[in-house]
Amino acid sequence: MNDTEFMRIAIEESKKGDWPYGAVIVKDGAIVVKGFNTTTRDRDPTAHAEVNVIREALRAIPELSLKGYTLYTSSESCPMCTGAAIWAGVSRVVFGASIQELIEVGQPQINTSSAALIKTAFINVELTGGVLAAAALKVVRDWSK
């Protein structure tokens, strides 16, 4: 599988959540965990898709690091989720719709890019954006109706 195929899975996950965001963690071409936003269900404002999958992935492995793992997220991570990915040691993050695109369609966002935060990180995190952005935005628009 490639970035596009894993992003399709993240976008499918985004359709299941309280908010239209989904995520997948991959290692060596295999899905480790997938999930979605559960903030309302869990009554937990930190239960974003990325945090949920990071927590689940770390429970499943003996290390306290996701070095060598890729996080796919249907939309660019907020500062909290980007910080969680950095602290968890994620090596690569791939996102669909950007924070700017989410703001333009009326989604509440903290207007700080993942790139700006990753630039200040104590580890190297590879960042790829815009993968299937239109499909991710369609889910956001449909959810907002």
LUMROPA-154945 format. One line per 8 residues: number of its first residue (from 0); for each residue x, y, z of C-alpha. Coordinates in steps of 0.02 Angstrom, whole numbers. Layout:
BEGIN
NUM) X:Y:Z ~ ...
This chain:
BEGIN
0) 0:0:0 ~ 53:181:-25 ~ 13:352:48 ~ -146:370:-54 ~ -214:202:0 ~ -176:231:184 ~ -254:405:171 ~ -413:329:99
8) -424:223:256 ~ -398:375:368 ~ -535:467:273 ~ -653:318:294 ~ -616:321:481 ~ -657:508:483 ~ -837:465:436 ~ -860:368:599
16) -812:501:725 ~ -895:635:827 ~ -801:759:719 ~ -743:722:540 ~ -566:668:576 ~ -484:497:559 ~ -309:427:579 ~ -206:273:543
24) -36:220:610 ~ 71:114:495 ~ 236:23:517 ~ 329:-67:378 ~ 179:-53:261 ~ 55:-131:384 ~ -84:-46:481 ~ -51:-52:668
32) -208:42:721 ~ -343:152:647 ~ -467:266:733 ~ -569:424:736 ~ -618:573:843 ~ -717:527:1001 ~ -718:692:1095 ~ -907:699:1119
40) -931:513:1155 ~ -789:511:1280 ~ -823:686:1348 ~ -638:716:1322 ~ -575:865:1221 ~ -408:774:1195 ~ -490:623:1110 ~ -441:679:935
48) -413:542:807 ~ -224:561:813 ~ -214:554:1003 ~ -329:403:1005 ~ -223:303:883 ~ -59:356:964 ~ -124:296:1133 ~ -185:132:1062
56) -25:100:964 ~ 86:132:1114 ~ -18:12:1220 ~ 14:-123:1089 ~ 204:-112:1084 ~ 337:-133:1218 ~ 427:31:1177 ~ 370:204:1223
64) 414:266:1050 ~ 336:261:878 ~ 503:286:791 ~ 489:207:619 ~ 299:229:616 ~ 195:339:501 ~ 39:432:559 ~ -90:462:423
72) -223:589:468 ~ -370:644:362 ~ -334:826:403 ~ -181:918:465 ~ -156:892:649 ~ -194:1029:774 ~ -51:1087:886 ~ -101:965:1024
80) -98:816:905 ~ 62:872:820 ~ 141:887:991 ~ 78:713:1037 ~ 155:642:877 ~ 321:726:918 ~ 320:666:1100 ~ 274:490:1042
88) 422:491:922 ~ 322:468:761 ~ 444:472:615 ~ 325:529:479 ~ 158:618:471 ~ 49:622:314 ~ -108:728:309 ~ -250:765:189
96) -335:935:208 ~ -232:1076:282 ~ -278:1182:432 ~ -303:1330:314 ~ -425:1228:209 ~ -520:1176:366 ~ -533:1357:422 ~ -597:1407:250
104) -740:1281:263 ~ -786:1343:437 ~ -704:1215:551 ~ -639:1284:716 ~ -449:1270:716 ~ -296:1339:803 ~ -212:1425:658 ~ -38:1350:679
112) 30:1229:551 ~ 108:1061:590 ~ 262:1118:494 ~ 287:1265:612 ~ 283:1152:764 ~ 387:1012:687 ~ 521:1141:643 ~ 544:1170:830
120) 544:986:879 ~ 685:893:962 ~ 667:748:837 ~ 657:742:648 ~ 481:715:585 ~ 450:701:399 ~ 290:791:348 ~ 188:765:189
128) 27:862:161 ~ -113:873:37 ~ -138:687:5 ~ -320:667:-51 ~ -359:838:24 ~ -517:861:-82 ~ -588:695:-21 ~ -550:739:160
136) -632:910:140 ~ -786:829:63 ~ -811:728:223 ~ -792:888:326 ~ -918:981:218 ~ -1042:836:221 ~ -1025:821:410 ~ -1055:1008:431
144) -1223:1003:341
